[in-house]
Amino acid sequence: MRPLMNIKICPTCGSNKVKHLQKDWVGKYKGTTYSVPSLNFFECPECGEKIYDKEAMLQIEEKSPALEFKRKKRKAA
């Protein structure tokens, strides 16, 4: 899947070495680790900044324990 945007310059440090990646992404929320397999995003090798398009954010939100209450509420409706 191709990203919805094409980032060439890091918004944090200005580096022009930003890379598009597709890899398993891991996050933490209140001590709980969760992952999103094969997530498309951009990352700056200079400063570590990660940039996500709308689709990537939706995938992260779908797995996030922080939003579990929202998912349960939608299923109940």
Secondary structure, DSSP 8 states (H G I E B T S, - for coil): ---SS---S-TTT--S--EEEEEEEEEEETTEEEEEEEEEEEE-TTT--EE--HHHHHHHHHH-GGGHHHHHHHHH-
